């Protein structure tokens, strides 16, 4: 039996994060944005109280890309998502499993947010962040690590939100997991990033020895092809076996535009260094068009959805359209990642390959990167995009004492090589050994006194005034 708990409190905090360089993806360029921190207190039946934590950037123009909204307005949508979720979760006053809490609130969360003009992907952000903190507290109360706790289904995950699965499918998948001891980083090349020379794709100081690269696309087949040809030349100079993924962040308007790029990859010899290394293409078209558009012959390329993953039904629906993969991001919900990984394993056993990938919406050093890394290592993600290690300078504006505490508790993940404490990348990989500790992949919590309370979300009228 999974332990039952009841919530005592949920509190939100934030800290400014200044980027070391602009990060351009899709239709937005980010130079700074707040990092959210969640602190929950729970009472576990028969085991007393415990405090748990989670963290994630409040990223503009990713969860909600509607052109009529400013970047600030989309961040306000995330703040409202958090506040709505807090009210729904705290209204559940009895003892429930961690997944009971999630499953009993997610439908009302999506519906309430829809009435407030918040799309489903942004609506899921609030529960996703609260769920991580609750799980951290539950694991601490149970004196269990994330890897051991999840293998025993400590959260009580079942198939009530995924009618295509049985409870036994999920239980068996969890019980059979052996977490990866290391996960390769996939180095992002943003649309404004340098390609050649110092600071470019082949610069070891820039790419940290990565063997995997994630290349952002603009949605213009000709411009993307020209840029990919330049990147391919740089990858050829590295002298090691490298792989790439492509990510359009919904910028390809339709299947015809996407077909134009794929034709170039097939036929243009200048693009052979990219096409020979290509693993998959991520979320090429807008989420609404994606849901209405079968891939047809393009399906052989191995496309995945990311922004279109806004419900528990998204992966089966995408599979019917020809997609073979889906991203895992802790900001979209750890339980959905586990359900989707269960599906991928079950469907692959039928003879056709399906997969879950690790995509990072700039998880920052500390709680966010550790919890997302542990989730990926648990479900079998062998390489994951890692943005924070080069778009943000180490721990950014985190107080020195807090940074040193994380580094001391997780010495395989952090080191000071003369530029301050940063992610410690070993031959292109991150090690997961120290994540196997009591709690959700962390021995350390933030210095709560050094954080400011999360800003209250403004109404649309207030934003426009």
N, C-alpha and C positions, 0 to 999 in steps of 0.2 A: 504493500500500500504506500502510495506517495504521501508524504507528510502534508498536513493541512495548515493553513495560516490565515491570519486576518491582518489587514493593514491598520497601522496606527497613524501613519503620517506619510505624506509625499511632499517634498520641498524641491524647488527648482532654483538653480544658481547659474551664473554665467561669468565668463572671463573673455576679454578681448583677445583676438588672435590676429596678429599682423603677418601677412605673407612676406616671405623673403624675395619673391618675384611674382609677377602677375600670373594667374592661372586662368587661361581662356579655354573654355569648352562650350560647345553648343553656341548659344547666343549671348553668353555672359563672360565677363572677365572679373575675377575676384582678386582683390588686393588685401582684404581684411574681412572678417566676419566673427561674431561671437561663438564661443564654445559653450554648449549647454552642459550642466552637471545636474544629475538627479540624485537625491538622497531620500531613501525610504526607511521607515522603521516598521517592522512586522513583529507579530507574536506568533510563534510556531507552536502548535498544539503539543503540549507535554515537553517542550524544549526551551521555553522562555523567549526573550526578545532578541532581535538582531537588527543591525543597520546594514544596508546595502547601497551600492553606488553604481552609476553609469555615466558616460559622457559621449558627446557627439557634436560636431559643428552644426550650427544653424545655417545651412548652405542656401543661398539665394538662387532662384531660377533653375533649380533642378527638379524638385518635387512638383513645382507648379511653373510651367514655362509660358503661360498665357501672355501674349505680347502686350496686352493692355495694362498689365501689372508691372510696377517697378520692382527692382530687386528687393528694396526694403519692404514692399507690400507682401512679397512672397515669404519673407522671414516672419512677418507678422502672422501670416497664416500658420506657420509652424508653432509660434507661440500660442495661438488660439487652440491649435490641435492638442498641445500639452495641457492647457487649462481644462479643456473639455474632458480629456481622458482622466485627469486627476479627479474631477467631480464624479465621473462614472465609477472609477475604481474605488474611491472612498465610500461610495454609496453601498457597496457590497460589504455588509457588516458581519456576516457569519464566517465560519471557518471553511475555506476552500483550498483546493490545490492551486499551485501557481498557474497551471494551464486553465483550470476552471475560471479563475479571475479573468484571464485573457479572453477565453472563449465567450464568457458571459457579457463582456463589454465591447468586443470589437464590432459587432453589428450595429449597436447603438452609436458607437463612435463614428462609423462611416456615415450613418444616416444623419446624425446631428451636424457633423461637419458639412455634409452636402447642403443642408438647409442654410448654412452660413457661407456658402460658395467656396468651400475648401475641397479640392479634389481628393480622391481616395488615397493617392500616394502620400500626400501631405497629411491626411487624416490618420494614416497608420503610424506616422512618426511618433505621436504622443504615446500610444500603447507600447511601441517598440522600445522606447527609452525607459519607460516605467518597468516593463517586463524584465529588462536586463538588471535593473537595480533590485527588483524583488528576488530574482534568481540568486544574485550575489548574497543577499541577506539570508535566503533559505539555505544556501550551501554553507554559510558561516554558522548558522544555528545547528546545522547537521554535521558540522566538522568534516565536510566533504569537499573535494575538488570538483571543478567543472567537469573534467573528463570522467571521473568515477561516478559523480552524481548523475550525469546525463546518461551514461551507459545503463544505470539502474532506473532511468526514467523518473528521477526525483521530482520533476515538475508535473508528472501525470499527463503527458501529452497523449492524446488519442485522436481518432479519425473523425470526430464530430464536425470539423470544418472542412473535411476533404472526403467527400462521399465516394470517390473512386478508390479509396484505400480502406483497409480494415485496421482495427486497433492492433491486431497481431503483426501487421506489416511494420508499423512504427516501432513497436516494442522489440521486434526481432532486429530491425535496422540499428536501433540504439545499442542493443546488447552486443552486437557484432563489431562495434567501432573500436578501432585501435588508433589513437591519435597520432598524427604524423610528427616525428621529432623535429622536423625542419620544414619550412615553407619558403619557396623561392619568392623573391620580390619581382613584381612586374613593373618596370620603370615607365612612367607616363611621359609622353612627349606631347605637351599641350600645343595649342594652335599658335601661341605666341613664343614658344620656346625656340632657342637657338638650335639649328640643325648641324651646321659645320663648325669646326674649329673649337677654340676654347669655350667650355660651357655647353658644347654640342652633344649630339647623340653618342658619339664615340669617346667622349672625354670621361675617363675613369673616375675623376672627382665628381662628375655630374651623375653618371649612371650607377655608381657604387658597385660596379662589377656585375650588374644584372645580366642574366641570360634570357630574360623575357622582357619584351617592350610592348607597351600599349600606346597606339598611335591615334590621336584624335583626328576626326574628319570634319570638314566644314559643310558638307552637303553640295559642293560644287564639284562634279566629277573631274573636270579638266584641272582645276586648281589642286584638288586632292591628289590626282595622279602625278602631277608635277612635283608636289612636295614629297609624296611617297617615294618617288624615284630618287630624290636627293637623300632621303633617310636610308633607303636601301643601300646606296653607295657607302654611307657611313657604317652601316652594320657589317658590310663586307670587309671593312678594315679591321674589325675586332679580332678576327682569327679564331673565333670559337663558335660553337653551335648555338645560335640564338633563334628564338621564336617570337612571333609578333601576333597581336590581336589588334583589330580596328574598332574604333568606337565613334559613332556618328552623333550620339546624344540627340537622336530624333531629327537630325538636320536634313536628311534626304526626303524630299517632298513626297515622293511616290515610288512605285516599283520601277517605273521607266528610268528615273534618275539613278536609282540603285543599280539597275541592269547596265547602264552606261559605264559605271565604275567597274563592275564585275567583268564586263567585256574587255576593258582596258587591262585589268589584271590578268586575263586569260591570254591576251594577244600582244601586249606591248613588252618587248624584250627588256626595256628599261625598268619594268616593274617586276621582273623575274625574281630579284632578291627579296621582294616582299611576298609575292605569291607563293614562292617556295617555302617561306617560313610561316605562312598564315595558318593560325589555329582556328579562329572563328571571327565573325563580325557581330558586333554588339549593337543592339537597338538602333538600326539604321533609320527607321521612319517614325514619325510622330505616333504616340501611343494609340490615338483614336484610329488612324489609318492602319496601323499594325493589326488591330483587332478585326479589320474588315478585309485584309489582303492576304490571300494564300501566296506563299513564296514560289510555288510551282517548281520549275527546274532549278531555281537558285537554292533550293533547300539543301542540295548536295554540298554547299559551302560550309554548313555548320553555323547557322545564325543563332543568336541568343536574344532573349528579351531582358531588359533591365527596367527602364521607366514604365514599361507596360505591365510590370509585375506589381499590380496594386490590389490583388485579392488572392484568396486561396484557390480560386478557379483559374488563375491566369496561366499557369504552366500547362494544364491539360488543353486549354483553349489554344495556346500557342503551338502545342504539339500538333494539333489538328490542322494548323496552317503551314506546317513544315519546319517549325523551329525545333532544334535539338537540345538547346540549353537555356539556362536561366541563371541570373546572378544571385549570389548570396551577399547581402549587405545587412549588418546588424541594425542599421537605421530603418530597414524595411520590416524587421521583425525576425527574431532568432527562431521562433517556432515555425514560421513559414519556411525559413531556410531548411530546417530539419525535415519538414513534410516534403518539400521539393526534392531534397536529397534522397529521401525514401522512395519517392516516385522514380527518380532517375535510375536508382539501383534496380527497382522492380522492372521498369520498362526495358532496361538494358539486358536484363536476364532473359528477355523475350527475343533477343537476337539483334536488335538495332541499338546503336549507341546513343545514350542521352547523358547529359552531364550538368553539373553545377559549377559555376566559376566564382572566383573571389574578386569582387570589384570594390574599390575603396573610395568613398566620398570624403576624402581627406580626413581620415581618422588620425587624430593627433597622438603623439607620444604620451604614454601613460594609460589611463583607463581605456580610452576608446580603441587604440590600436591593439592593446592586449586582449580585450574581449572579442574583437572582431577576428583577430588572429587565432584565438583559441577555438572559436566557432568554426572557422575554416579548417583548421587542423583536425578537428573532431569529425567533420563530415567528409573529409578526404580531399580538400582543395589543395593541390600540390603547388600552385603558384598564385599569388594574389597581387593585384595592383596595390601599391603603397605610395600614396601621394605626400603624406606629411613629412617624410624624410628629406624632401628637397624643396617643397613649396613653402615650408615653415622652417625656421632656424631652430632645430632641436625641439625643446619644450616651449619655445616662444617666451611669453611673459609670465610663465609659471615661477613662483618664488623659489629661490635657490634651495632652501631646506626641503621643499616638496620634491624637487627634481632629484636631489641627492638621496632621498628616501626611496624613490622608485628605482634608482640606479643600484642602490645597495640591496634591495629586495629581489631585483631581477637582473643580475650581472651578466647573464647571457644575452640580454636584449639591449642593454645600454652600455656605452663606453664613452670616455673622453679621449679623443685622439688629437687634442689641441685646439678644438673649436667649441669646447663646451660639451656637455653630455648630449649625445644623440643616439638614434637607433644604431645598434651594432650589427652590421651586415657581414656575414661569414661566407665568402665566395658566392655572393649573390643570394644567400639564404638568411632567413630569420630562424633562430632556435626557439623551441617551444617548451623546453624542460622546466624552466622556472614558473611557467603558467600552471603547472600541476601542483597547485597549492590550495589550501582551504579558501573557499570563496570563488567568485567568477573571475578566474585568471589574474588575480591581483592580491598581493600581500599588503598593499598600501591603498589608503583612500586619500583624496585631495585634502588640503588644508582648507576646511570649510570656512574658517574665519577670514581667509584671504580672497574669498569669492564674494561677488555682489549678488543680491537676489535677482532672479530673472525679471527683466522689464515686463511690466504688464502690457499685454497686447492692446494695440489701439484699434478702434473701430475704423472702418473704411472712411467714414465721414471725418474722423479726427485726422487721418492721414492726408486727406485731400484739403483740409482747412489750412 
